[in-house]
Amino acid sequence: MFEPKIKSSQLDLLMEAMLSLESREDAYRFFEDVCTIAEMKSMAQRLEVAALLRQGVTYQEIARRTGASSATVSRVNRALTYGADGYHRVLNKLEDQGALTPRTAE
């Protein structure tokens, strides 16, 4: 069983809140209330970086496509390689749902 590195009753409540979201609209409403616009954009960028890394796209090309710094690309790659498998689990589900498709060169 997975044991998170940081765990608290506050974080448990946040995770339950996220699990309660039933639609994209609910998710937008919740995240716009909870996060700043910059935080939302940063999380979205990291998810896109993770997807591109899994496709084998180079750091330089990822930085060009997403605007992410090399430090961000490296951090996401470290999470993909040594992390808790969160990116992989989410990306696998998105692929299974057809919500994530390989991107062609832009």
N, C-alpha and C positions, 0 to 999 in steps of 0.2 A: 504494500500500500504506500502511496506517495505521502510524504510528510513535508509540507512547505517549510522553507527556511525561515520565513516570518509568518507567524500565525497569531491572531488575536480575535477577540470577539467582534471588534470593529471591522476587521477584514472579513471575518465570516459573514457579517451582515452585508457588506459590500458584495461579496460573491453571491450570496442568496439574492440580492437585489438584481444583479446581472442575470442570474438564471431565471428570474421572474419575467424578464422582458419577452414579449410575445411577437413583436413586429419590429421592422426597421424603424418605423415612426416612433415607437416606444423607446428604442435604443437612442435615436437622435435626441429625443426630448430629455431622456435621463442624462446622457453624456453632456449635452449642452448645459444642463443645470449643475452637474458635478465637476466638469472639467472646464478649463479655459479653452478657447479656440486653439491656441498654440499647443496645448497638451493633446487635444484631439488630433490635430494635424501631425504631431510628432508620432503618436501611436500608429496612425494610419500609414505614415511614411515607413516606420520600422516594419510593419506587416508587409508592405510592398517589397521592401528590401529583402525580407526573409523569403518571400515567394521567388524573387529573382535569383537569390543565391541558390535556392533549391533547383532552379532551372540551369544552373551552371554559368550564369552571366558574370562577367568579370567585375571586380570592384570599380574600376574606372567607368565602365558602362553603366553600372548601377548608380554611381554618383551623378553621371550625366543625366540619366533618365529621371531620377527621383529628387535630385538636389540634396541628397544626404551627404554628409561629410564622410571622409574615409574612416574617421573614428566611429561614427554611427554604424557604417557597414561592418567594420571589424567587430564591434560590440554585438551586433545581431548575429554575425557568423559564429562568435564565441557561444552565444546562447543556443544556436542551432546545434553546435557540436557538443557542448558540455552542459547545457542547461537542463531544465526539467521537462523537456519535450513539449512544452506548451505551444510553441510555434508549429511544430510538426503536427500535433493533434488538431489544431485549428485549421491549418492549411489542408490537411488530409480531408477533413470534413467539408471544407469549402470546395475542394476538388470533387468530392463525391456528390455534392449538391449541384455541381455545374456552375457554381458561382465564381470559380477561379479557373481561368484558362490560360495556357501559356501565351505570353505576349510575343509578338513579332518585333523585330528591330524597328525602332522608330526613327 
